[in-house]
Every structure is written in structure tokens, then in C-alpha cells.
Amino acid sequence: MLTESSKIYAPNSTIEGLEEVFSIELEILTGVSMETTSSMGSEADIIFGIKPGLSKESYQIEISDVVEVQGGSEAALAMAKSSLLQLVQEQEGRLLFPILSIYDQPDADFRGLMIDLARQWHSSESVLKLIDLAAFYKIKYLHLHFTDHQSFTFPSREYPKLPTPDRHYTLEELESWEKYSQARGVTIIPELEVPGHAMQFVTQYPEIFALEDTAENKWSINMGSEEAYEAISRISQEMMDVFRASPYFHIGGDEAYFHKVMDDPKVQAYVEK
């Protein structure tokens, strides 16, 4: 049984941020505010630590007189934190944890959730809540679909006509998502949808992306245009510069509409070359 006088402790300075996140989430969930401490002494009731020998996503929870949490990495401790939030009960200002011993690790390395930001607008606050939920359910990757026919929500500085007015985020917002997600063990994967679902590219920069016959096909980029490849490379780099933690970058690739593509002079020249 823990109260507001109980303390959270992490001996490793690299996981101090996890302590603070856990304290915040614990208060949101239960209404009980618990402070962190820099001392291992008798006041430490919940203890987080890295344990050599555990695999990267494995963690252990031992609950008796104290709550001891050990993981193979910060990411594992983030999952253990979620398990504690799922276990805790509040009773008259006290926190109750069951006495138990847990060893856990995920069955699948890739655990992802895709959110379409281009067709359905989500406020920045809503995205932060989705990151919280992903962390709570131990979803490792949050895949954000930034671009589609309906809107282009990434704030490109290289191609400033691409972001849809009143339907795009700021770089400051995206950088805050990256920091917030990393503190919670969630990695954001950005997506730039090409060569299909690309009407925003075609209408805003036809001289770079459009096929010759845009009346027949305004939904796909010109796959024979060297300028289009260069632009895609530069926009992709912009997105990767923001979401630096992701080992993946998604380029869509689905449902490209090929009507009139092979009739385009640039495409014919590209194929011949």
C-alpha cells in the first residue's frame, strides 16, 4: 500500500525521465501524486532499474513490501510502467498493488498503430493522447500518414506550397510529438505517400510532379520526372530530420493510379533511357 508520501526512484540517470512520466500518469489515473527521489534509502517504494542480461524488451516486476521493476532497456521499462498502471488500484488516497512476480516480453517486435492525419484532422493534443494510449497498450510504433489527396499536413519548408492551409502542423508541434513519444517508449514512423494518393503534389507543383494529361490523372506523380525524385528525396529528408528516432520511413506505394502514366513523354523517355 502506497500513499503520497511514497517515492519513485531510478538509480540510472538515463531513465529519470521515465520516473517523471510514471508519476504524471499515475496521478492522472488515480488522483494520487507521488514524488520522485534521488535516494535509494528507505523512502523509495517504487524502484526502476536496468538489469544486464535481460533482453532488450524483457522486464521483471516484483511486488512485496516495495515495487521493484527491472528491464533490459528503457523501452522495456516503459512497458513495465504500463503494466504497473494496469495493476494499480486507488482506495481513499492510497495506492494498492497486488503482491506478485512478473516476467514479460512481447511476442512480436513490430507492434504498430497507423493514424491517418491527411483524411481526418487530429489536433496536436489528440495526437499526444494517442501516444499515451499507444504506450499504455505497449504499442511500439505510431505510424503517421501525413499526406494524401485530401491534405498535406507536414510543414515542408523546402516546398512551402505543399502544406494545406489550416490543415497542417507546425515543426514545433511535430518536434514536441517526437520528444513526448520517446519519453514513453513509442517511436513515430512518418509516411510520405507516393506515387499515388498524390493530388496535393500534382496541384501545388505541377511543373515538378504532374503528368502531361492531368485532366485524366491528377492523382499520381510523374514517375518519369527526375525533378520529382529529387523533390521526394528532399521532403523525405525533412521528415526524417524531425522523427530521428525511427528506424523506418514509409513511402506508401499503395493504390497508384496508372491511367495515362505510360503515355506521358517524360515516362516514355525515362523507360527508354
Secondary structure, DSSP 8 states (H G I E B T S, - for coil): -B-TT-EEE-SSGGGHHHHHHHHHHHHHHHS---EEES--STTEEEEEEE-TTS-TT-EEEEESSSEEEEESSHHHHHHHHHHHHHH-EEETTEEE---EEEEE--S-S--EEEEETTTS---HHHHHHHHHHHHHTT--EEEEE-B-SS-B-S--SSSTTSS-TTS---HHHHHHHHHHHHTTT-EEEEEEEESSS-HHHHHH-HHHH--S-TTT--SS--TT-HHHHHHHHHHHHHHHHHSTT-S--EEE--S---TTTTT-HHHHHHHH-
